[in-house]
Amino acid sequence: MGDAYIIDAVRTPRGIGKAGKGALAHLHPQELAATVLRAIAERNRLDTADVDDIIWSTSMQRGKQGGDLGRMAALSAGYDTSASGVTLDRFCGGGITAVSLAAAQVMSGMEDLVIAGGTGMMSYTAEQMAQDQQLGLPPMLMGSHNEVLDAAHPQSHQGVCADAIAAIEGIGREDLDAFGHESQRRARRAIDEGRFDRSVVPVTNADGSVALARDEYPRPETTRESLAGLKPAFTALADWPIDEKGTTFRGLIARRYPDVDIVPLHHAGSSSGVVDGAAAVLIASEGYAAAHGMTPRARIVATANVGDDPTLMLNAPVPAAKKALAKARLTKDDIDLWEINEAFAVVAEKFVRDLDLDRAKVNVNGGSIALGHPIGATGSILIGTVLDELERTGGRYGLVTMCAAGGMAPAIIIERM
């Protein structure tokens, strides 16, 4: 087995994911993906005919986000037609999975140059979900109709799951608000200090004007007091009837956990932001990099995938991280930086508590609560984020993981070169 090296990583700024309001919402998802593919080719002077494959992540593959976005975006970006592409869906975890699969292809010797990444246009998927609701369908996870009402593993709405986990773990509103506030504080510091500048590439309109050059979602004015005044977001949703029998999301969880008293706690300030964005990671073999004068920025050390309880849905990151550490023959003390996606504050808070981590090493530049979570792209974004921060601080190892619908989590460990 050879090594797989990260040569470069780029991302778009994250735009507010609301049609008619976000700075990127008017763009086609294909063009947003093409933006990062063009950037990574230009920055690294790629002969795109050498690109063996483009492995892309997009959740909710329908309409504009359907039809193998990886391949279509490469054509839009002006890549040689020999550069093939494939698109996958692991819900929120797809951006890590795309990089992991690209690394596996390179490490096995089957490919030499692969681009991995993802796109999430939540302004578009929000429209699709609104259409579902007009048809009388209940609100779903990113439009995926995945409740299993009569099976052994019923699946609820993620926001209700987050509140259920908080109840089980004894994590209160004050701790969740504190986590959300700290995410905003750290993101503001990172933006002010230019910590994202190396990776972020501007998105332009068809006429060449700049659509967005900086992350649009953060709310640096957020205070603990303002968060305390927000109403829980999933109160009504927990009791939404989802079938003719009157089954609710709360009821689905009660089938497996009848003793859990779900108290609504999470709100917009302690949940991931709804945004649009895309990211790309360039991965090469040692031989290709040497032959083409490329300087690797990181080595992919280990990847892992784990399935966990689909009813609570959000608890797989801890076992995924442990599995990746075991594969890499490392301990938690070897990891200099951790990125655990802030799907909801309870996910990251539980992760820190379960692994007994130093909070100064976790999500040091904020996370999806402050910056937003463009579903299919977020995993690839976080890999670029941890790489940039390892280089800035001189750290060696970074671990990235995130929960995904269905009770899954991928994880990846990289080593700065």
One Martini backbone bead per residue (centre of mass of N, CA, C, O) as a GRO file, in nm:
protein
  417
    1MET     BB    1   0.095   0.037   0.023
    2GLY     BB    2   0.042   0.355  -0.024
    3ASP     BB    3   0.028   0.696  -0.032
    4ALA     BB    4  -0.184   0.974   0.059
    5TYR     BB    5  -0.196   1.311  -0.061
    6ILE     BB    6  -0.234   1.640   0.031
    7ILE     BB    7  -0.213   1.928  -0.172
    8ASP     BB    8  -0.514   2.053  -0.152
    9ALA     BB    9  -0.758   2.311  -0.028
   10VAL     BB   10  -1.098   2.416  -0.098
   11ARG     BB   11  -1.343   2.690  -0.061
   12THR     BB   12  -1.624   2.835  -0.008
   13PRO     BB   13  -1.819   3.038   0.097
   14ARG     BB   14  -2.089   3.076   0.323
   15GLY     BB   15  -2.423   3.089   0.246
   16ILE     BB   16  -2.727   3.166   0.294
   17GLY     BB   17  -2.999   2.913   0.292
   18LYS     BB   18  -3.195   3.133   0.120
   19ALA     BB   19  -3.422   3.211  -0.087
   20GLY     BB   20  -3.350   3.548  -0.178
   21LYS     BB   21  -3.095   3.593   0.050
   22GLY     BB   22  -2.863   3.451  -0.042
   23ALA     BB   23  -2.561   3.496  -0.222
   24LEU     BB   24  -2.593   3.181  -0.365
   25ALA     BB   25  -2.899   3.099  -0.438
   26HIS     BB   26  -2.887   3.165  -0.764
   27LEU     BB   27  -2.721   2.924  -0.803
   28HIS     BB   28  -2.595   2.651  -0.937
   29PRO     BB   29  -2.461   2.371  -0.805
   30GLN     BB   30  -2.263   2.323  -1.040
   31GLU     BB   31  -2.117   2.603  -1.015
   32LEU     BB   32  -2.018   2.576  -0.726
   33ALA     BB   33  -1.840   2.330  -0.787
   34ALA     BB   34  -1.673   2.460  -1.019
   35THR     BB   35  -1.525   2.668  -0.852
   36VAL     BB   36  -1.335   2.463  -0.695
   37LEU     BB   37  -1.224   2.315  -0.944
   38ARG     BB   38  -1.088   2.556  -1.074
   39ALA     BB   39  -0.910   2.644  -0.836
   40ILE     BB   40  -0.743   2.377  -0.801
   41ALA     BB   41  -0.626   2.383  -1.087
   42GLU     BB   42  -0.493   2.666  -1.087
   43ARG     BB   43  -0.317   2.650  -0.823
   44ASN     BB   44  -0.177   2.358  -0.950
   45ARG     BB   45  -0.145   2.328  -1.255
   46LEU     BB   46  -0.341   2.137  -1.395
   47ASP     BB   47  -0.378   1.850  -1.580
   48THR     BB   48  -0.694   1.733  -1.626
   49ALA     BB   49  -0.615   1.464  -1.776
   50ASP     BB   50  -0.491   1.339  -1.496
   51VAL     BB   51  -0.763   1.301  -1.380
   52ASP     BB   52  -0.912   1.014  -1.274
   53ASP     BB   53  -1.109   1.145  -1.046
   54ILE     BB   54  -1.439   1.250  -0.914
   55ILE     BB   55  -1.541   1.272  -0.574
   56TRP     BB   56  -1.878   1.332  -0.476
   57SER     BB   57  -2.088   1.523  -0.251
   58THR     BB   58  -2.457   1.476  -0.227
   59SER     BB   59  -2.739   1.567  -0.081
   60MET     BB   60  -3.019   1.537  -0.220
   61GLN     BB   61  -3.060   1.382  -0.522
   62ARG     BB   62  -3.229   1.633  -0.685
   63GLY     BB   63  -3.261   1.785  -0.954
   64LYS     BB   64  -3.003   2.003  -0.947
   65GLN     BB   65  -2.852   1.768  -0.754
   66GLY     BB   66  -2.851   1.583  -0.983
   67GLY     BB   67  -2.670   1.398  -1.215
   68ASP     BB   68  -2.375   1.391  -1.137
   69LEU     BB   69  -2.209   1.651  -1.021
   70GLY     BB   70  -1.909   1.584  -1.058
   71ARG     BB   71  -1.910   1.568  -1.369
   72MET     BB   72  -2.062   1.830  -1.446
   73ALA     BB   73  -1.868   2.029  -1.299
   74ALA     BB   74  -1.614   1.959  -1.462
   75LEU     BB   75  -1.725   2.060  -1.729
   76SER     BB   76  -1.783   2.351  -1.629
   77ALA     BB   77  -1.464   2.387  -1.546
   78GLY     BB   78  -1.293   2.270  -1.808
   79TYR     BB   79  -1.234   1.986  -1.816
   80ASP     BB   80  -1.129   1.717  -1.920
   81THR     BB   81  -1.313   1.451  -2.048
   82SER     BB   82  -1.133   1.225  -1.891
   83ALA     BB   83  -1.260   1.334  -1.631
   84SER     BB   84  -1.415   1.173  -1.406
   85GLY     BB   85  -1.736   1.102  -1.222
   86VAL     BB   86  -1.880   1.089  -0.884
   87THR     BB   87  -2.179   1.042  -0.673
   88LEU     BB   88  -2.261   1.077  -0.326
   89ASP     BB   89  -2.443   0.948  -0.015
   90ARG     BB   90  -2.393   1.039   0.353
   91PHE     BB   91  -2.502   1.281   0.405
   92CYS     BB   92  -2.312   1.457   0.620
   93GLY     BB   93  -2.055   1.243   0.558
   94GLY     BB   94  -1.965   1.272   0.250
   95GLY     BB   95  -1.705   1.456   0.258
   96ILE     BB   96  -1.530   1.236   0.391
   97THR     BB   97  -1.584   0.993   0.207
   98ALA     BB   98  -1.465   1.108  -0.052
   99VAL     BB   99  -1.175   1.122   0.060
  100SER     BB  100  -1.145   0.826   0.143
  101LEU     BB  101  -1.187   0.703  -0.141
  102ALA     BB  102  -0.958   0.852  -0.277
  103ALA     BB  103  -0.735   0.739  -0.097
  104ALA     BB  104  -0.781   0.439  -0.161
  105GLN     BB  105  -0.714   0.456  -0.464
  106VAL     BB  106  -0.423   0.554  -0.421
  107MET     BB  107  -0.314   0.339  -0.216
  108SER     BB  108  -0.376   0.092  -0.420
  109GLY     BB  109  -0.285   0.205  -0.726
  110MET     BB  110  -0.532   0.282  -0.922
  111GLU     BB  111  -0.452   0.584  -0.856
  112ASP     BB  112  -0.298   0.932  -0.868
  113LEU     BB  113  -0.548   1.148  -0.928
  114VAL     BB  114  -0.774   1.301  -0.694
  115ILE     BB  115  -1.096   1.448  -0.647
  116ALA     BB  116  -1.252   1.577  -0.355
  117GLY     BB  117  -1.602   1.644  -0.248
  118GLY     BB  118  -1.865   1.909  -0.221
  119THR     BB  119  -2.226   1.986  -0.210
  120GLY     BB  120  -2.449   2.250  -0.060
  121MET     BB  121  -2.793   2.353  -0.138
  122MET     BB  122  -3.013   2.468   0.096
  123SER     BB  123  -3.189   2.662  -0.066
  124TYR     BB  124  -3.295   2.431  -0.247
  125THR     BB  125  -3.384   2.207  -0.042
  126ALA     BB  126  -3.591   2.385   0.099
  127GLU     BB  127  -3.783   2.396  -0.141
  128GLN     BB  128  -3.835   2.092  -0.156
  129MET     BB  129  -3.958   2.067   0.131
  130ALA     BB  130  -4.189   2.264   0.083
  131GLN     BB  131  -4.323   2.089  -0.132
  132ASP     BB  132  -4.376   1.849   0.049
  133GLN     BB  133  -4.565   1.999   0.248
  134GLN     BB  134  -4.779   2.071   0.029
  135LEU     BB  135  -4.834   1.748   0.002
  136GLY     BB  136  -4.839   1.650   0.323
  137LEU     BB  137  -4.560   1.611   0.419
  138PRO     BB  138  -4.336   1.566   0.642
  139PRO     BB  139  -4.074   1.669   0.802
  140MET     BB  140  -3.740   1.617   0.699
  141LEU     BB  141  -3.433   1.488   0.624
  142MET     BB  142  -3.345   1.644   0.361
  143GLY     BB  143  -3.600   1.487   0.216
  144SER     BB  144  -3.568   1.211   0.359
  145HIS     BB  145  -3.783   0.925   0.377
  146ASN     BB  146  -3.668   0.761   0.686
  147GLU     BB  147  -3.892   0.654   0.837
  148VAL     BB  148  -3.946   0.373   1.065
  149LEU     BB  149  -4.243   0.278   1.198
  150ASP     BB  150  -4.229  -0.074   1.202
  151ALA     BB  151  -3.949  -0.106   1.309
  152ALA     BB  152  -3.668  -0.163   1.513
  153HIS     BB  153  -3.552   0.135   1.381
  154PRO     BB  154  -3.655   0.414   1.448
  155GLN     BB  155  -3.668   0.744   1.281
  156SER     BB  156  -3.612   1.061   1.345
  157HIS     BB  157  -3.553   1.376   1.406
  158GLN     BB  158  -3.264   1.535   1.468
  159GLY     BB  159  -3.359   1.752   1.670
  160VAL     BB  160  -3.500   1.548   1.858
  161CYS     BB  161  -3.251   1.378   1.911
  162ALA     BB  162  -3.086   1.597   2.049
  163ASP     BB  163  -3.281   1.631   2.289
  164ALA     BB  164  -3.265   1.337   2.384
  165ILE     BB  165  -2.963   1.326   2.446
  166ALA     BB  166  -2.962   1.548   2.655
  167ALA     BB  167  -3.142   1.393   2.851
  168ILE     BB  168  -2.964   1.140   2.889
  169GLU     BB  169  -2.689   1.318   2.963
  170GLY     BB  170  -2.752   1.588   3.123
  171ILE     BB  171  -2.777   1.831   2.915
  172GLY     BB  172  -2.816   2.164   2.926
  173ARG     BB  173  -2.897   2.472   2.811
  174GLU     BB  174  -2.646   2.623   2.913
  175ASP     BB  175  -2.433   2.441   2.772
  176LEU     BB  176  -2.539   2.479   2.483
  177ASP     BB  177  -2.511   2.787   2.474
  178ALA     BB  178  -2.208   2.795   2.533
  179PHE     BB  179  -2.125   2.650   2.276
  180GLY     BB  180  -2.250   2.847   2.072
  181HIS     BB  181  -2.092   3.098   2.163
  182GLU     BB  182  -1.803   2.983   2.116
  183SER     BB  183  -1.830   2.943   1.814
  184GLN     BB  184  -1.860   3.244   1.748
  185ARG     BB  185  -1.598   3.346   1.877
  186ARG     BB  186  -1.400   3.171   1.710
  187ALA     BB  187  -1.489   3.261   1.430
  188ARG     BB  188  -1.423   3.557   1.460
  189ARG     BB  189  -1.123   3.523   1.508
  190ALA     BB  190  -1.057   3.373   1.245
  191ILE     BB  191  -1.151   3.598   1.053
  192ASP     BB  192  -0.981   3.836   1.168
  193GLU     BB  193  -0.700   3.654   1.125
  194GLY     BB  194  -0.720   3.479   0.847
  195ARG     BB  195  -0.753   3.152   0.872
  196PHE     BB  196  -0.928   3.110   0.583
  197ASP     BB  197  -0.775   3.239   0.333
  198ARG     BB  198  -0.634   2.999   0.185
  199SER     BB  199  -0.915   2.837   0.108
  200VAL     BB  200  -1.079   3.074   0.017
  201VAL     BB  201  -1.301   3.123  -0.261
  202PRO     BB  202  -1.452   3.306  -0.474
  203VAL     BB  203  -1.775   3.389  -0.594
  204THR     BB  204  -1.914   3.414  -0.917
  205ASN     BB  205  -2.071   3.549  -1.163
  206ALA     BB  206  -2.139   3.550  -1.497
  207ASP     BB  207  -2.014   3.865  -1.509
  208GLY     BB  208  -1.771   3.851  -1.268
  209SER     BB  209  -1.894   3.912  -1.021
  210VAL     BB  210  -1.916   3.915  -0.681
  211ALA     BB  211  -2.104   3.717  -0.465
  212LEU     BB  212  -1.872   3.579  -0.262
  213ALA     BB  213  -1.590   3.611  -0.006
  214ARG     BB  214  -1.749   3.562   0.269
  215ASP     BB  215  -1.881   3.458   0.533
  216GLU     BB  216  -2.241   3.500   0.603
  217TYR     BB  217  -2.351   3.363   0.881
  218PRO     BB  218  -2.221   3.490   1.103
  219ARG     BB  219  -2.275   3.608   1.466
  220PRO     BB  220  -2.073   3.808   1.652
  221GLU     BB  221  -2.307   3.946   1.841
  222THR     BB  222  -2.335   3.715   2.012
  223THR     BB  223  -2.490   3.618   2.318
  224ARG     BB  224  -2.591   3.466   2.597
  225GLU     BB  225  -2.852   3.633   2.619
  226SER     BB  226  -2.962   3.589   2.331
  227LEU     BB  227  -2.978   3.280   2.353
  228ALA     BB  228  -3.170   3.266   2.604
  229GLY     BB  229  -3.415   3.402   2.419
  230LEU     BB  230  -3.452   3.146   2.263
  231LYS     BB  231  -3.650   2.928   2.109
  232PRO     BB  232  -3.720   2.628   2.063
  233ALA     BB  233  -3.727   2.450   1.748
  234PHE     BB  234  -3.871   2.136   1.829
  235THR     BB  235  -4.149   2.135   1.966
  236ALA     BB  236  -4.360   2.085   1.736
  237LEU     BB  237  -4.210   1.855   1.586
  238ALA     BB  238  -4.224   1.631   1.804
  239ASP     BB  239  -4.568   1.642   1.758
  240TRP     BB  240  -4.581   1.554   1.471
  241PRO     BB  241  -4.785   1.409   1.251
  242ILE     BB  242  -4.683   1.117   1.031
  243ASP     BB  243  -4.965   0.969   1.050
  244GLU     BB  244  -5.282   0.828   1.077
  245LYS     BB  245  -5.210   0.743   1.391
  246GLY     BB  246  -5.028   0.986   1.525
  247THR     BB  247  -4.741   0.974   1.487
  248THR     BB  248  -4.435   1.077   1.631
  249PHE     BB  249  -4.118   1.166   1.688
  250ARG     BB  250  -4.133   1.111   1.988
  251GLY     BB  251  -4.260   0.825   1.954
  252LEU     BB  252  -4.023   0.688   1.811
  253ILE     BB  253  -3.830   0.708   2.053
  254ALA     BB  254  -4.020   0.567   2.267
  255ARG     BB  255  -3.997   0.278   2.150
  256ARG     BB  256  -3.687   0.262   2.263
  257TYR     BB  257  -3.728   0.520   2.489
  258PRO     BB  258  -3.964   0.537   2.730
  259ASP     BB  259  -3.793   0.709   2.970
  260VAL     BB  260  -3.769   0.962   2.793
  261ASP     BB  261  -3.757   1.315   2.854
  262ILE     BB  262  -3.833   1.544   2.615
  263VAL     BB  263  -3.664   1.853   2.608
  264PRO     BB  264  -3.665   2.142   2.460
  265LEU     BB  265  -3.342   2.318   2.354
  266HIS     BB  266  -3.284   2.363   2.074
  267HIS     BB  267  -3.159   2.613   1.846
  268ALA     BB  268  -3.025   2.835   1.626
  269GLY     BB  269  -2.767   2.875   1.839
  270SER     BB  270  -2.736   2.523   1.869
  271SER     BB  271  -2.733   2.494   1.556
  272SER     BB  272  -2.689   2.442   1.246
  273GLY     BB  273  -2.643   2.609   0.961
  274VAL     BB  274  -2.811   2.733   0.677
  275VAL     BB  275  -2.627   2.655   0.376
  276ASP     BB  276  -2.399   2.737   0.118
  277GLY     BB  277  -2.156   2.501  -0.045
  278ALA     BB  278  -1.802   2.423  -0.128
  279ALA     BB  279  -1.551   2.153  -0.185
  280ALA     BB  280  -1.189   2.071  -0.231
  281VAL     BB  281  -0.962   1.780  -0.271
  282LEU     BB  282  -0.622   1.708  -0.335
  283ILE     BB  283  -0.507   1.383  -0.449
  284ALA     BB  284  -0.187   1.206  -0.425
  285SER     BB  285   0.071   1.042  -0.516
  286GLU     BB  286   0.398   1.023  -0.470
  287GLY     BB  287   0.481   0.996  -0.768
  288TYR     BB  288   0.315   1.229  -0.886
  289ALA     BB  289   0.421   1.456  -0.711
  290ALA     BB  290   0.721   1.429  -0.790
  291ALA     BB  291   0.685   1.450  -1.109
  292HIS     BB  292   0.514   1.752  -1.056
  293GLY     BB  293   0.619   1.933  -0.811
  294MET     BB  294   0.469   1.850  -0.552
  295THR     BB  295   0.365   1.963  -0.225
  296PRO     BB  296   0.281   1.812   0.039
  297ARG     BB  297   0.064   1.877   0.326
  298ALA     BB  298  -0.055   1.575   0.360
  299ARG     BB  299  -0.139   1.271   0.531
  300ILE     BB  300  -0.324   0.983   0.512
  301VAL     BB  301  -0.370   0.763   0.780
  302ALA     BB  302  -0.695   0.734   0.845
  303THR     BB  303  -1.005   0.546   0.820
  304ALA     BB  304  -1.366   0.552   0.911
  305ASN     BB  305  -1.663   0.347   0.986
  306VAL     BB  306  -1.989   0.395   1.155
  307GLY     BB  307  -2.249   0.234   1.325
  308ASP     BB  308  -2.548   0.324   1.497
  309ASP     BB  309  -2.808   0.433   1.651
  310PRO     BB  310  -3.084   0.542   1.457
  311THR     BB  311  -3.270   0.677   1.669
  312LEU     BB  312  -3.053   0.884   1.779
  313MET     BB  313  -2.821   0.912   1.527
  314LEU     BB  314  -2.566   1.111   1.681
  315ASN     BB  315  -2.342   0.881   1.827
  316ALA     BB  316  -2.092   0.787   1.621
  317PRO     BB  317  -1.825   0.962   1.655
  318VAL     BB  318  -1.682   0.816   1.885
  319PRO     BB  319  -1.640   0.532   1.754
  320ALA     BB  320  -1.500   0.646   1.502
  321ALA     BB  321  -1.255   0.769   1.642
  322LYS     BB  322  -1.155   0.508   1.777
  323LYS     BB  323  -1.114   0.350   1.514
  324ALA     BB  324  -0.907   0.539   1.383
  325LEU     BB  325  -0.695   0.526   1.607
  326ALA     BB  326  -0.646   0.221   1.588
  327LYS     BB  327  -0.553   0.218   1.291
  328ALA     BB  328  -0.313   0.437   1.360
  329ARG     BB  329  -0.183   0.389   1.640
  330LEU     BB  330  -0.336   0.593   1.834
  331THR     BB  331  -0.402   0.852   2.053
  332LYS     BB  332  -0.559   1.121   2.179
  333ASP     BB  333  -0.276   1.259   2.254
  334ASP     BB  334  -0.180   1.281   1.942
  335ILE     BB  335  -0.397   1.492   1.900
  336ASP     BB  336  -0.405   1.834   1.815
  337LEU     BB  337  -0.678   1.823   1.631
  338TRP     BB  338  -1.035   1.879   1.637
  339GLU     BB  339  -1.325   1.780   1.427
  340ILE     BB  340  -1.664   1.836   1.522
  341ASN     BB  341  -1.957   1.848   1.408
  342GLU     BB  342  -2.216   2.106   1.459
  343ALA     BB  343  -2.512   2.004   1.432
  344PHE     BB  344  -2.518   1.998   1.748
  345ALA     BB  345  -2.419   2.075   2.053
  346VAL     BB  346  -2.447   1.785   2.179
  347VAL     BB  347  -2.248   1.637   1.998
  348ALA     BB  348  -1.987   1.790   2.083
  349GLU     BB  349  -2.018   1.776   2.390
  350LYS     BB  350  -2.017   1.467   2.412
  351PHE     BB  351  -1.748   1.418   2.277
  352VAL     BB  352  -1.574   1.566   2.484
  353ARG     BB  353  -1.666   1.400   2.732
  354ASP     BB  354  -1.615   1.104   2.641
  355LEU     BB  355  -1.292   1.177   2.568
  356ASP     BB  356  -1.162   1.391   2.741
  357LEU     BB  357  -1.110   1.682   2.618
  358ASP     BB  358  -0.941   1.949   2.503
  359ARG     BB  359  -1.101   2.237   2.414
  360ALA     BB  360  -0.846   2.380   2.272
  361LYS     BB  361  -0.862   2.133   2.031
  362VAL     BB  362  -1.170   2.205   1.960
  363ASN     BB  363  -1.290   2.387   1.731
  364VAL     BB  364  -1.098   2.656   1.716
  365ASN     BB  365  -1.281   2.801   1.458
  366GLY     BB  366  -1.525   2.680   1.494
  367GLY     BB  367  -1.851   2.602   1.347
  368SER     BB  368  -2.168   2.525   1.228
  369ILE     BB  369  -2.310   2.724   1.412
  370ALA     BB  370  -2.153   2.978   1.287
  371LEU     BB  371  -2.097   2.880   0.961
  372GLY     BB  372  -2.224   2.617   0.874
  373HIS     BB  373  -2.409   2.331   0.690
  374PRO     BB  374  -2.346   2.192   0.363
  375ILE     BB  375  -2.356   1.889   0.407
  376GLY     BB  376  -2.187   1.753   0.150
  377ALA     BB  377  -1.928   1.960   0.222
  378THR     BB  378  -1.827   1.966   0.524
  379GLY     BB  379  -1.607   1.749   0.543
  380SER     BB  380  -1.410   1.888   0.342
  381ILE     BB  381  -1.386   2.150   0.495
  382LEU     BB  382  -1.266   2.032   0.764
  383ILE     BB  383  -1.005   1.927   0.640
  384GLY     BB  384  -0.900   2.205   0.555
  385THR     BB  385  -0.914   2.338   0.835
  386VAL     BB  386  -0.716   2.147   0.986
  387LEU     BB  387  -0.477   2.193   0.799
  388ASP     BB  388  -0.439   2.496   0.836
  389GLU     BB  389  -0.401   2.476   1.150
  390LEU     BB  390  -0.155   2.294   1.156
  391GLU     BB  391   0.024   2.498   1.004
  392ARG     BB  392  -0.008   2.740   1.198
  393THR     BB  393   0.083   2.560   1.473
  394GLY     BB  394   0.256   2.280   1.415
  395GLY     BB  395   0.098   2.041   1.393
  396ARG     BB  396   0.032   1.695   1.315
  397TYR     BB  397  -0.258   1.594   1.414
  398GLY     BB  398  -0.587   1.524   1.263
  399LEU     BB  399  -0.941   1.499   1.351
  400VAL     BB  400  -1.235   1.394   1.163
  401THR     BB  401  -1.592   1.426   1.241
  402MET     BB  402  -1.941   1.295   1.196
  403CYS     BB  403  -2.262   1.298   1.177
  404ALA     BB  404  -2.527   1.080   1.042
  405ALA     BB  405  -2.773   0.967   0.905
  406GLY     BB  406  -2.873   0.654   1.046
  407GLY     BB  407  -2.624   0.633   1.253
  408MET     BB  408  -2.353   0.774   1.144
  409ALA     BB  409  -1.973   0.771   1.098
  410PRO     BB  410  -1.705   0.936   0.989
  411ALA     BB  411  -1.335   0.919   0.971
  412ILE     BB  412  -1.023   1.122   0.994
  413ILE     BB  413  -0.662   1.113   0.956
  414ILE     BB  414  -0.405   1.361   0.963
  415GLU     BB  415  -0.070   1.458   0.841
  416ARG     BB  416   0.155   1.681   0.864
  417MET     BB  417   0.440   1.772   0.657
   0.00000   0.00000   0.00000
